[in-house]
Structures are given as structure tokens and as C-alpha cells.
């Protein structure tokens, strides 16, 4: 099999980041990477470009890491409530999923977050305070606290209320 060594100009998913020198099959390089300007062939003239791309990539990654840490700090300070429909006894209809948490994050001003960054292991099926990890960047995670509350008031069991009234009227 013929292979070709190319220099990536832009990040390519599952292959590498900007400035990486990778070996790929010749057809993949010739038919996909080179025509779309994702890569250039490695030659002696491109060696200087390799170094410039690596420096630019390091600067960009440092800036992204700094921004991610600042965003993680903001997320850790954020607290909100998700209102859900419940029955009279307080039992939830349905569950709170990562989609619901993501929507609230976007409403809170974190438009750049994606649903996949919300790391919720299982849907939440009970009312109360909960936490979820948010993967902000490669090695940066934030813990988000939020409350799940009922949209309608929860009514206590009517049999208990009748017994209390009966005891009060006997006195």
C-alpha cells in the first residue's frame, strides 16, 4: 500500500491537529486532504511552515485552556432550578436529562456549550438538589449544582390530614 506524508493545516477529526505531520494512505491524501486544503505534502520547503504551525497551535491551545478555566469557574458559581411536572404526591412525570440541563445552561448565558459536554450518567427522577460534571475542555471539568423543583404545589396525603383533624376535634 502506498502511503503519503502530509502536514495538517487544519485539525482533522480522528487524524490530528494543526501542525501535525501524519502518514496516511496516498488516496486519502490525494482525494480528500489536499483538495480541501486540510493538508499539504511534506517537502523541504514546508519544514519551516511546520514549525510556524506548531508555534501557532501552542499559542491557541494555551489561550483555549485559559478561557476554559475561566468558563469552568463561572459554571461552578452558576445555580439554577429546573421545574418539572409532578403528581399531587410529588412523584415526577418523566425525568431530567442532559438535554434539559444543557437548555438551562444556554439560558444562563453559556451558548458555546454542547449537549455532549454535560456528563449526566443517568436521568434524574427525583426532586431535590443535584450535581453534574460539565466537560469544558480536554482536561478542564466543572461541577454544576442545580435544583429539580415541582411546577405545582405538592399536597400531603389526605388520610393523614383527616386523622390530624379528628385528633384536634377530640381535645
N, C-alpha and C positions, 0 to 999 in steps of 0.2 A: 504494500500500500504506500502510495506517495503521500508525504507529509510536507507541510509548509510552515515556516516560522514567521509569525506576524507580530506586530506591535499594536496593541489595542489603543485606539484614540479615545474611545468612549467605553464606559462599563458595559459588558455584555453578560446577561444573566447566565449563570452556571458555567461561565468560562473564565472571567477575570474582570479586573477593574482597569481604569485608565492607567496607562503606563506599563502594564504587564506585557511581558514577552512570552507568548504561548506557541505551542506546536499543535497544529490542527491538521486535519485531512485537507489535501490540496483542493478538492472540490468545494469544501465548505468555505475555505478562504476565497477561492476564485468566484464562486457563485453567490455568496451571501455577505461575508465580511467586507471584502474590498469594494464591491459596487455600492454598498450602503454607507460607505465611509466610516465604518466601525473600526477598521484596522488598516495598516499599511504594511507592505512587506519589509522584513528586516534586511537592511543593507548597511554598508559602512557609513553612508551619508545620514541614515536615520539614527545612528547611535547617539548623536547629540540631542536629537528630539526625544529619545528615550529618557535621558537624564532630565530634560526640561519637564517632561510629563510627570516623572516621579516626584519632582520638587512641587509641582502644582498640585498633584494628588495629595501629598503630605500636608500641604497648607490647607487644602479643602477639608481633609479629614479632621485636622485639628480644630478648624472652625466649626464643623458639624458636631464634634464631640462637645465643644464648649456650649453651643446652642442647645444640645440635647440635655446637658446637665442643668442648664437654666430652666428648660421646659419641665424637666423632672421635678425640680424644686417647686414650680408653680402647680404642678399636678398634685404633689403631696399636700399643698396648702388648700387645694380645692375640696369642697364638701358640698354635696347636693342630695336631694331626695328624689326617688323615683316613685310616683304614685301608681298603684295597681288596683284593679278591681278585686273586691273581696266579698265573701258572703257575710251574712249577719254575724256569724261566729268568728270572723276574722280569717277564715281559710281563703287562700289566694286562688283565683281563677287563672290558670296558666303559670308562667314563670318569667323571671327577669333573665334575659340572655345578654351575651356580649353586644348584640345589636342595640339593645336598649341603653346599655352603658355607653356605647360609642355615640349614640344620638345625644345623650346628655352632655358628653364631653364636647361635642361640636357646638351645642347650645351655650356651653360655658366659655367658648372662645378658643378652643383647640381644633381649628379647622384642618390642620395638617395631619391629624391623627387618622389612622385607618382602622377598620374593624379588626383586622388581624393582629393589631398591636395590643388589643385587650385580651389578656390571658385569663379567661374565666374557665376553670376546669369543668364545672357542671352548672346547669341553670339553677338560679336561686329560687326556691319555692317557699320561703317563709319570710314574714315581716320582721324587720329589725335592722341593726347596723351590720354592714358587710364591708369587706375589703377585697380589692382585686389588684393584681400586678399589671402595670402598663409597660410594655417594652418600648421605650422611647428611641433607643439607638442600639447598636450592636451589644455593647456591654453596659448600657445605662437602663435601669428599670426604676419605676416609681410605684409607690403604693397609694392607691386611691381609696378613700373612705367614702361611703355613701349609705344613705338610709333607704329602706324599702318601706313605704307607708301606704296605708289604705286610703282610697279615694272617698269612701263613705264611712260614717262612724260605725264602730263595732259595738254591737248590742250584746250585753251579757245574757246568759241563758235565762229564759223567763221562769223556769221552775225554781231556780234559786231566789229570784226576786219575790215570788209568791210566798215562799217559806219565810223570808225575812219580814214581809208584811204581816203574816199570820203571827209570828212571834211578837212583833211590835204591838199588835192589837190586843193580845192576851194580857199584856202588862198593864 
